Amino acid sequence: MADNHTRELFGTDGIRGQANVHPMTPEVALQLGRAVAHIFRGTHAHPRIVIGKDTRLSNYMFETAIQAGICSMGVDAVQLGVLPTPGIAFMTSGMRADAGVVISASHNPYDDNGIKFFAADGFKLPDEVEAQIERLVQGGRLDDHRALGRDIGRAYRIHDAGGRYCVFLKSTFPKDLSLEGLKVVVDCGNGAAYKVAPEVLYELGADVTSLGVTPDGTNINEGCGALHPELMAAAVREHGADLGIALDGDADRVFLCDETGRIVDGDAILGILGDHLARLGQLTAGTVVATVMSNLGLERALNSRGLRLERTAVGDRYVVERMKAGGFTLGGEQSGHILLLDHTTTGDGLLTALQVMAIVARTGKPLSELARIVEPVPQVLRGVMVRAKPPLESLDEVARAIASAEGTLGSCGRVLVRYSGTENKCRVMLEGDDDGAIARLADDIVGAIERAIGRREEHEGAS
């Protein structure tokens, strides 16, 4: 049955916005706690929901508000403290909790915050469940379901959640290998992995230089971490390290750099992991799943090895959906959100880094050599502010410009034109071997969009 509910709270990755401004207010958080408790308490005698967070100042008030909402519905609230998003997913399924709550705005500045949920199996909620939560929050339907007396939920803290997660991470690293002799720089972005990342690397034997491990509530992602991998790269060169690891605020994404300080993005990581797993016979159907934004160079690298790239819409939830439907084990995004479903249920920056380091240790090859598997194709990205979002095929001049570009590039390039899901903007991406040609073709498409529905052009960059 189709759900006609208009999503007002949830975006592509939970609810997100400026802290203490609707919808990211304690009042809404309280109602979200009540709604998720009502949906997931099921028939268990002692239902419980775990809550974890990153290092933002506003997390104190959101944690308290969500906890109160959960307990008011007769469900226990289990506080995990500061823990990476994938650690919260792990604890949700590992503790057999009814659901998990993540309080984090990931890579956003500290004064933003967000709330997202995991189901009992550790996977993010499907759209229809998020829509159900919205209806409960906005419809005042929960007042008749408050718990009373002995039925009110309890709140308590798990003090060793980080330790449990560390043990899990180390278990994914091959037991016949170690990181001894490997010099590693890790930049935790003053975020959720500031304790667990250095600890795991050290316990596996690495010589660790740690950056971004002094969070103060306001410095998460500030000039460091995956948003600013140049800091990691500079430290790798300064310390003569073998590689670098840069995590974002909730540590579900990672950028690496090789021993020369060259950045290794999500596409290169997918290429390295895909090739290695295929050689071991562990890449299901010889397929890697990525979004339409992954560079053509990744597709070429996989195809040259008899492997296949399957593309989805932008967003890790769509990658996961396709992976689950096809039984695939490896997928991810150019942004460093890598999914290894043989190990975990969501993107895990540190777990991903460990798998790449295992390949370095196993093969004896430096990361610079491994990363050469993917040769990025030149890419142009443009954005056009628009006054409306009609179907692109209904705009004759735009459709002709797109078709002309596709015909010119043929199988030697890609054209992707799509509307932003969060802004009044149309995004134009072209890839091809000739920088000048794709720039001219992009100009033609942008000009057609501007004349049809545009307000002004914004250059987002080129590579």
N, C-alpha and C positions, 0 to 999 in steps of 0.2 A: 504494500500500500504506500503510495507516495506521501511524503511529508511536506506539507505546504508551509511549514513554519519558517519565518524569516529569521535568519541568524543575526542577532544584534550584539551578543556578548562574545561568542566564539569566533576566532579567525581560523587560519590554517594550522595554528599550533597553540590551541588553548585560548585563554583570554589574556590580553596584554594591553598596557597603557601606562600613563603617568601615575605614580603612586599617590593615593589620596584624591584622585580625580576620577569620576565615574568613567568606566565601570570598575576601576581598580581601587575600590574603597573597602574599609573593614565591614561596612554594612552589606555590601554585595558578597564579600568573602564569607560572612556568617551564613547568608542564604545559600551560597554554593555548598558549604559544609553540610547544611541540613539536607539539601537536595541529593547530593551524592550519597549521603548516609541512607536516606530513604530508599534510593534505587538499589543500593548494593547490600543492604543488610540481609536480604533474603530470609532464609529460614534457619540460619545458624543460631545456636544457643548463645554464643558470645561473639557477635560480629565485631570486626575491628578494621580500621583504615589507618594506613601509615601516612605520615606527613614528613616531607623533607624539604630542604631549602638551600639556596646559595647564600652569598655573604652580604646581601643588600641590607641597608639600614632598615628599610620598611618591612623586612620579613618578620620582625618581632610582632608587629601589630597584625599582620596577615595570618601568621601561624596561630596566634591566640584566637583570632576571630573564627577561623576555619575549625579549630579544635572545639570551640564552644558550640558551633553549629552541629558538628558531628555528635558530640556528647548529648546534645538536647534531643536527638532522635533515637537515643538508646543504643548508640554504637560507641565502642571504645576508640579513642584517638591515640595513636602510637607515634610519638615524636622521634624522628631519626636524627634531628639536628642538621648541620651542614653536610651535604652529601651530593655528589654529582647526580644529574638526572638519571643516567643509566644505573647508578647504584640504588636509586629509589625504585626503579623498575625491578631490579634484582631482588631487593628486600620485599617488595610487594608479593612477588611469586614465591620467593624462598620462605617467607613467613606464612604463606597461605592466607594472606590478608584478603579482605573482600575487595579492596581497591587501594590505590595509592594516589597521593596528592603531591605535586611538585610546585613549589613557590619559587619562581625564577623568571626573569625576562631574558635569559640566555645571553646574547651578545649585545643587548641594548645597554644604554647608560644606566648608572646606578639609580637615578631617580625614576626610572620606569620599573615596573614589576609585572609579573604574570602568574597565572594559575593554570595548570593542566593536570589531567588525570590519567592514571593507568587502571586498566581492568585487572582482575585477579591473576590473569595469565601474564601480566607484565607488558602487554601491548597497549598502545594509546587507544582511546575510545573511538569508535566509529561515529560518523556524523549523526546518525539517528539517535544515539545515546546522548550526545552533546545537545541535540535539539530537545530531548526530553528534559535534561537538566535546566535548560533555558525556560521551558514552559513552567516548570515547578518554581523557579526563582521569580518569574514575572507574574505568575498567576495566583499567588497567595494560597496555594493548595495544600500547604504543609501544616497549617495551624492545628488541624485536627489530629495530627499524628505525633505530637510531642510526647516524649517519654515522661513518666511520672514516678516518683518514689524510688524504689529499688531498681527500676528499669533505666534510669538515667545512666548514660555511659560514663566510663572512667577515662582519665588521661594519664599516660605515663610515658617515660622516655626510655629508649633503648640506647645504652651508652656505648655499645661496641659495634654499632652499625658500620662505621668506617672500617673496623678490623675485619668484619665478615666480608665486606666488599673487597678488601685487599686480598684476602685468601682466595676469593673467587677469581680475581684478576690473575693472580699468580698461577692458578690452576689451568688457565688457558695457554700458558707458555710451556712449550715442550719440555718435559722433565729431563731429557738428555742434553739440554742446552742451558747455558747461563749467559748473563751479560758481563761476565768478568772480562776486564780488559777494554770494555767499551766506555768511552767518555761521552756523556749525554748532557745536553742542556735542556731543561724542561721549564717552560714559562706557563704558569698556572693562571695567569690573568687576574690574580687576586680574587679568584672565584672559588667554586665549590670543591675543586680538586687540590686546593693548596696544601692539604695534609697527605691525602692518599697517594697522589702521583709521585712525589719524591720518595715516599716510603716504599712503594712497590718496586720502583726502579732500583733503589738501594738494596732491598732485600733479594733482588734477583742478581746482584753482583755488580751493577753499573757504578762507575765513577760519576756522581751526579752534581751538576751545578744548577741550583734552583733560582728561578726568577718569579716575581709575582706571587709571593707567598706571605705577604703581610697585609691582609685585607683589613680595612678600617670601616667598612660599611659604605664608603663613598668612592672607592678607587677600583671597583670591579671593572675590568675591560679598559681601564684608563691608560692609554699609551702602551698597552702590553697585551699578551695573549694572542689568540688566533686573529684578532682584529688588527693587530700590529706585529706581524711576524718578523718584521725587520729587526726588532729588539732581540729576538731569539737568534736570528741569523748573525747579527753582530757579535753576540756572546759566543756562538760557535766558532767564529773566526778568531776571536780574542783568546779563547781557551784551548784552541786546537782540538775541539771536540769532533767525534765521529759523526754525530747527527744532532738535530735539535727537534724538540716537540713543543708546539704552541697550542694550548687548549683555550676554548672560549669559556664564558662565565659559568656555564653549567656543565662543561666538559663533555658534551655529547658530540662536539666537532673537534677536528684536529688538522693543523697544517704541520708538515715536517720540513726540515731543510737538511741538505746533505752536508758533507764535510767542507765544502767550499762556501757554504752559506746560501746556496741556491734554494729557493722555496720549492717544495714538492706538494702540489695541491691534491684535491680529492680525486681528480681524473688520473693522475699519475699513480696514486695509491691504489685505485681500483685496477689499474693495469698491472702493477706489481703483484697484487694479491691474486688477481684473476689468472695470470700466467702461472704462478706458483701452485695454486690449487688445481689447475688443469693438469699440470705435470704429475701431481699426486693422485689424479683421478677423483678429486673431491669437488670439482666445480659442476654442479648439477646441470645437465643438458648443455654443458659448455657455454653457459649464458651468464652474463653480468647485466644487472638492471640499473639504469641510471635515468636521469631526467633529460628533457629536451635541451637543457642548458649545457650538458657535458660536451666537451670539445670533440670535433670530428676526428682529431688525432687519436683519441681513445678508441673510437670505433674502428679506425684503420688498424691500430695495433692489435686489437682482438681478432679482427677478421683475418689478418695475416698469419695468425696462429690457429686458424680453423675454429675460432670462438665467435660468439655472437653478442652484440649489445642490444638489449631491448629497452626502449625509452618510454618514460611516463611523463605526466604533467609535473610541473614544478612543485616540490614539497615531499618531505620524507614519508609522509603518510601514504602517498600514492606509490612510492617505491615499495614500501612494506606490503601494501595491498597486492601489488603485482607479484612480489616475491612469494607471498603466502599462497596466492592462487596457482602459481606455476611450480611451486615447490623449489624455488631457487634459493641459493644460500648466500650469494654475494650481491650487494647493490649499494647505491649511495649517490651522493651529489658532489659536484665540483667544489662546493663550499667546505668539504671535509667531513660531511655527515656520512659515515660509512656504516653499513649494516652487515653484520656477520651473524646470520640467524642460526648457525650451528652453535653459536656461543651465547647470544643474548637476543633481546627482543627490540632493542632500539639502538640508535647511534651511540657509540661509546668511543670517545677520542683516545683514551688511554689504552683500552683493549686493542684498538686498531694499531696504535703505535707499537704495542708489544708484538703483534703479529708480523709487522714489517721488520722489527728488530730481530725477530726469530729467523726471518729469511736472511738478513744480513749475517747473523751468527752462523746459520747453516751453510750458506754458500761461500762465506768469506769475501763476498763482493761488497765494495762500498756502496752507500745509498746512491751516489751520483751515477754509478754504472747501472744499478737496477732501475733508476728513474728514467733512463734513456729509452725505455720500452715505449713511452708515449712521447711523440714529437707533436706538440700542439700546432694546430693549423691557425694561421692568422685570423683574428676575429674582430669584428666591429660591433659595438653596442651603442644604440641610440635610444633616446626616449622623447616622445612627443606628448606634451600636455594637450588633452582633448576636452571638448565641451560635451561630448556624448560618446556612447560606446555601441553604435549599431554593428551588426555583423559585418565583418570586413569584406566578405564576398558581395555584400550589397552596395559597396562603394566601387563603382566601375573603374575609376582611374587608379585607385589603390590596388584593386584586384589585378589590373593589367600590369602595374609596376612589379607586383610580387611575382606574377607569372613570368614576366620578362627576365627578372633576376634568376628565378629557378631554371629557366631555359638556358640562360647564359652559363650558369655554374654547372648545371647537370649533376652528374655523380661526383664531381670534384669539389662540391661545396654544399652549404646548407643555408636556407633562408627560414627564419622563424619570426613571425610577427604576431604579437598577442597583446591583449589588454592586461594591465596590472590588476591584481585582485584587491588592492588596498588603496590605489590612487587613481585619479582621473588622468591616466597616462597610457599610451600605447608604446610597447617596447618592440624595438626592431633589432634583430641580431642576424648578422651574416658571417659566414665562414668560407674561406677559399684560399687558394695558394698564392693569389696575387693581391697584395695589400691595396694597391691602387684601384683595382677593379671592384673589389668588394666595397671600398669606400664610396665609389661613384654610384654603384647600385643601391647602397644604403641611402645616399642622398636623394636618389630618384624616389624611393619608397617614402622617405620622410617628407619630401616635398608634396607628394600626392596626399599623404595623411593630413598635412598641415592645411592644404587647400580644401580638403573635404570636411574635416572636423576639428582641426587643430587650433591651439591657442599660441603656443610657442614651443620651440625645440630646446631640449636640454641634452647636451653631450654627456653621456655617462662614462665615457672612456673607451679606449681601444687597446687591443693587444695583438 
